Amino acid sequence: VQLQASGGGLARTGGSLSLSCTASGNTLRSSVVGWFRQAPGKERELVATIGWRTGTTSYANFAKGRFTIGRDNTRKTAYLQMNSLKPEDTALYYCTATGAAGKFDYWGQGTLVTVSS
């Protein structure tokens, strides 16, 4: 599975951005697709996940109520809609998908989100 992330950019505090992650190669089938982020000098952290087959979602506490993860199975694309952005949301955002063993084995390149105050 190859993942291609896009949609990062610059937003102001309170603004919105939408990220996309398109998969190619093998289908995602029973994978879980997730978004992680890594801010400068900080560890990578999980933002949200979605079951590709079930659509079941989960969110980090900081993302609840502001971010929405979704997917379009026919387009093999996962989305992360980010609203009410804060400067602390500034980070490289990575999409990822689990492999057969249930671990996040597949990673896209990071897409940079910068939120200005």
Buried (B, 14 or more C-beta within 10 A) or exposed (E): BEBBBBBBEEBEEEBEBBBBBBBEEEEBEEBBBBBBBBBEEEEBEBBBBBBBEEEEBBBBEBBEEBBBBBBEEEEBBBBBBBBEBBEEBBBBBBBBBBEEEEEBEBBBEBBEBBBEE
